[in-house]
Amino acid sequence: DGDGNSIVGKDSGINLVDARFNTFLGTDAGKILEYGNANTFIGYRSGYKLVGFSNLSNGCCNTYIGYKAGHESKNGLSNVFIGYKSGFNNIGGIQNTFLGNRAGYNSDGSENTYLGGWSGHNNTSGRRNVFIGHNAGFFSSGSDLLYIENSDSSSPLIYGDFIQNHVGINWDTGTTMNQALS
């Protein structure tokens, strides 16, 4: 139910109660959603478990594109997940941008930017991270970090800490940054 929804696909958006201006394309896309506006889910089971709340505080303004993108997201708000299973386990994240195959797969943090396949894959609760490159930040568990790398190395080509305003080249992430460039 609701105005301005465009729904195509078996059981896509089947549980809508009060939701407006959503676009769902693909089998089971947005299947569980009851309340939520201005979401775009394209792909098999994209946004599958997003519920939203009747006060529309969450479940709004998300874009999930790809097979099971944002699949487990229950209360997402203003997220963009593009790629096969990107943002898969992001249950309640806010304002994340994940681009790439499994980017942010296990991430449940907010305000992260992960660009590259498997980037930020296991950063479960980090916030305000920027990971660029295939597998960048794969094992990272912190917040306010910068990784530019094309592997899951613990010594990325470029590593930074936004809180300390430090950046290092080929920095071992297990050491402090008190001697890094700033």
C-alpha positions in Angstrom: 0.0 0.0 0.0 1.0 3.6 -0.4 1.4 6.2 -3.2 4.0 6.2 -5.9 5.5 2.8 -5.4 6.9 0.9 -8.5 7.1 -2.8 -7.8 8.1 -5.6 -10.2 9.0 -9.2 -9.1 7.6 -12.1 -7.3 6.8 -11.2 -3.7 8.6 -7.9 -4.0 7.2 -5.4 -1.6 4.5 -7.8 -0.6 4.2 -6.6 3.0 4.0 -2.9 2.5 1.6 -1.2 5.0 2.4 2.5 4.7 5.3 3.1 2.3 5.6 5.6 -0.4 7.8 6.4 -3.4 9.7 3.1 -3.3 11.1 1.2 -6.4 11.5 -2.5 -6.0 12.7 -4.6 -8.9 13.5 -8.3 -8.5 12.2 -11.4 -6.7 11.7 -10.7 -3.0 13.2 -7.2 -3.3 12.0 -5.3 -0.2 9.8 -8.2 0.7 9.6 -7.6 4.5 9.3 -3.8 4.3 6.2 -2.5 5.9 7.0 1.2 6.5 9.6 3.2 4.6 9.8 5.8 1.9 12.0 6.6 -1.0 13.9 3.3 -1.1 15.3 1.7 -4.3 16.0 -2.0 -4.3 17.1 -3.7 -7.5 18.1 -7.3 -7.5 17.1 -10.7 -6.1 16.4 -10.2 -2.4 18.0 -6.8 -2.2 16.7 -5.0 0.9 14.9 -8.2 1.8 14.7 -7.8 5.6 14.4 -4.0 5.8 11.4 -3.4 8.1 11.3 0.3 8.9 9.2 1.9 11.6 5.8 3.4 11.5 7.3 6.8 12.5 9.6 6.4 9.4 12.7 7.2 11.5 14.5 4.4 9.7 13.8 2.3 6.6 14.0 5.4 4.4 16.1 6.7 1.6 18.2 3.5 0.9 19.5 2.4 -2.5 20.5 -1.3 -2.7 21.5 -2.6 -6.1 22.7 -6.2 -6.6 22.0 -9.8 -5.7 21.2 -9.7 -1.9 22.6 -6.2 -1.4 21.5 -5.0 2.0 19.8 -8.4 2.6 19.9 -8.4 6.4 19.4 -4.6 6.8 16.5 -4.1 9.2 16.6 -0.4 10.1 18.9 1.2 7.5 18.7 4.9 6.7 20.2 6.7 3.8 22.6 3.8 2.7 23.9 3.1 -0.7 25.0 -0.5 -1.3 25.9 -1.5 -4.9 27.3 -4.9 -5.7 26.8 -8.6 -5.1 25.9 -8.9 -1.4 27.3 -5.5 -0.5 26.2 -4.3 2.9 24.7 -7.8 3.4 24.8 -7.8 7.2 24.4 -4.1 7.8 21.4 -4.2 10.2 21.0 -0.7 11.4 23.7 1.4 9.6 23.1 5.0 8.6 24.7 6.9 5.7 27.0 4.2 4.4 28.3 4.0 0.9 29.5 0.5 -0.2 30.5 -0.1 -3.8 31.8 -3.5 -4.8 31.3 -7.3 -4.5 30.7 -7.9 -0.8 31.9 -4.5 0.2 30.9 -3.9 3.8 29.6 -7.5 4.0 29.7 -7.7 7.8 29.7 -4.0 8.6 27.0 -2.7 10.9 28.6 0.7 11.4 27.5 4.1 10.1 29.0 6.8 7.9 31.5 4.5 6.2 32.7 4.7 2.6 34.0 1.4 1.2 35.0 1.3 -2.5 36.2 -2.0 -3.9 35.3 -5.6 -3.7 35.5 -7.1 -0.2 36.6 -3.7 1.2 35.6 -3.2 4.9 34.3 -6.8 4.8 34.8 -7.6 8.5 34.7 -4.1 10.1 31.6 -4.9 12.1 31.0 -1.7 14.0 33.4 0.9 12.7 32.3 4.4 11.9 33.4 7.1 9.5 36.0 4.9 7.7 37.2 5.3 4.2 38.5 2.1 2.6 39.5 2.2 -1.1 40.6 -0.8 -3.1 40.0 -4.5 -3.4 40.1 -6.0 0.2 41.1 -2.6 1.7 40.4 -2.7 5.4 39.2 -6.3 5.2 40.3 -7.1 8.8 40.0 -3.6 10.2 38.0 -3.2 13.4 38.4 0.4 14.1 36.7 3.8 13.4 37.9 7.0 11.7 40.4 5.1 9.5 41.7 5.5 6.0 43.0 2.5 4.0 44.1 2.7 0.4 45.3 -0.7 -0.7 44.6 -3.5 -3.2 44.9 -6.4 -0.7 44.0 -7.3 2.9 47.5 -6.2 4.0 48.0 -4.9 7.6 50.5 -2.5 6.0 48.4 -0.7 3.4 49.9 1.6 0.8 48.3 4.5 2.5 46.9 4.4 6.1 45.4 7.2 8.0 43.7 8.1 11.3 41.2 10.9 11.0 41.0 11.5 14.7 44.8 12.2 15.0 45.0 13.7 11.5 47.9 11.4 10.7 48.6 9.5 7.5 51.4 7.0 6.7 52.7 5.2 3.6 53.1 1.4 4.0 52.3 1.9 7.7 51.9 -1.2 9.9 48.4 -0.7 11.3 49.5 -2.5 14.5 51.8 0.4 15.5 50.9 3.9 16.7 51.1 6.8 14.3 53.0 9.3 16.5 55.8 9.5 13.9 53.5 9.6 10.8 53.2 12.5 8.5 50.5 15.0 9.5 
